[in-house]
Structure formats: structure tokens, C-alpha cells
């Protein structure tokens, strides 16, 4: 089964000691905010085990930040779950589902740019939860970081709205491999997730490093590595749902490959991206010297690199066990979080 595919990743597996107590507080938050409204929906959400993902990907976060990050993951993943119901019915005043998704995504994009505590302008459970989470996530971070996160988050939301609109338009031509890889680089949501490594460690990547071609390439290769591994692990879920946005399915269609050959090619592509990431990482110490970084700046760079490593390894380990990527047993939460209550 593709979910069982194992990648040899040369990074240590880490896990936060706050996993279980933070999980309990987080689940109560999810229920209190109306993000799961039925026992079936809650059971499906719990099967995804997002708290484990947070504990693996951000193992150095404090207890309070671990809860905050779990809440943020709930917002992101439950919003993604809404996209499965593309445009097959009315939502929000009779508008087609794709239009409502676009409206909600626009609201999610602008929240980080509003004054702290400003009310949302599109009212539904997912936007209210995101405004609350952002108030904590952005606290204490510089304007530079907020702008970088906001840009990453905005591209993620815009890409999802675009994907939903394409899925709702049955006349839209299928994406070719290059088009899919470009879109997937945004919909996988890694750029803003790597920005949050800094929030979890209470440090910030020096701007000159963030802008450097080597760091930019490292983030891109890490993003592609995780995106391709996710597409392999989630293949059966996407096949079951009829979702064409998966690397294996694109390879099958474009190159006319058998399923097992397409999976093998996707595995090869993921490994190639990881190998390139490792080559780039070896170049980073020289970059730090060339940029004349001081000791504190070097520590921030090292923390961010460790955060990328945690994400590559942690996401892989979570993906092989999560119920989210099972097929027929876990069809989705069935909750409508885009309609005003």
C-alpha cells in the first residue's frame, strides 16, 4: 500500500514531550469552537492525529505554543477537508461551493494584515478560529516575519481556491506535470509551515539568509520532497475520492504508466529532491561566512535548518500512520465549516 512506503531519511526522529497534555487541551478547543459538531466528525478528526504531527514537526515548542500550533493545524487541515465538497451544492446564501471557498480563502488571507483583534468580515467557524489562532501566532514576531508568513499563507490559500475552481469546472483541461508541480508547491502548504519554525523557536531567520538563493532552494527542495511523499502516502485516499490532484495520478495520465510504475517514478522524484536538499544544506555554512553572520544569527540559521529536518522526517513518520490518508474508512469529517452559524 502506498501509505506504507518508507523513505530512508537521514534525520533523527524527534517528538515533543508535551504531546499528550497538549492534545487533550487542543481537542477541547476544537469542540468548543464548533470545528467538529458531531461524534462522527470528531472521531474522524481524531483519526488524523494532527497533534502527533505537530509534536514531530515542532518538537522544541513550549507547551503553550504546542497547543497553539495544534489549533492552527486543525484550522488548516479542516479547511482543506472542505475542499473535497467542491461545487456540488449551495453553501453560504445559495452560492456555489467553489465561490464560497474562494470567499473564505480571501478572508483567511487578509486576517494577518488586519489590526490585532479586528473582527472577521466573512463569518463562519473556520474564519473565527483562524482569527483567534493568528492573534497568538503572530504575537511578538517582527513585521518582516509577519509579511513573509502572510505572503506564504496567501499563496497557499490562493492556490487552493484555484484548485477548487478547476475541479468545479469540468471543462478545465487536465494539468500537465510541470503545471501540477508548480501548483502542488503551493497547495502542500510548506512555505508558511517552515516560517512557523521560527515562531516555534522564538527566533527569526536573518533577512539576508531568507533571501539568499541557497536558502530559497533549500526550502523549495524540502517543499517538493514533502509534497511528493505526501502524494504517495495519500494516493489511495485521492483515488477513492476521485481527486486528480496527485503526482502519481498525473504521472499515470501524462506518461501512460501503470499504477506501480507511476508510484515508483514518484518515489524516485521524491528521493531526488531530498538528495538535492542535502547538497544545498552542505553549502549553507559557507553562505553564513560570506554574509558575515554573528553568533546569534548563526544560531537562528541552525535552528531553522533543524526545523526543516524535523519537518521532512516528522511529516513522513506521521503520514505512514495517520487515518487521514486511509481510503474508504476515513472519507472526511462531513462538517460544513464555511457556512455562518
Secondary structure, DSSP 8 states (H G I E B T S, - for coil): -GGG------S-----TTHHHHHHHHHHHHHHTTS--SHHHHHHHHHH-HHHHHHHHTTTS-HHHHHHHHHHHHHHHHHHHHTTS-SSSB-STT-BHHHHHHHHHHHHHHGGGS-TT---SS-SHHHHHHHHHHHHHSTT--HHHHHHHHHHHHHHHHHHHHHHHHHH-TTS----HHHHHHHHHHHT-HHHHHHHHHHHHT----HHHHTSHHHHHHHHHHHHHHHHHHHHHTHHHHHHHT---SHHHHHHHHHT--HHHHHHHHHHHHHHHHHHHHHHHHHHHHHHHHTT--HHHHHHHHHHHHHHHHHHHHHHHHHTT-GGG-STT--------SS--
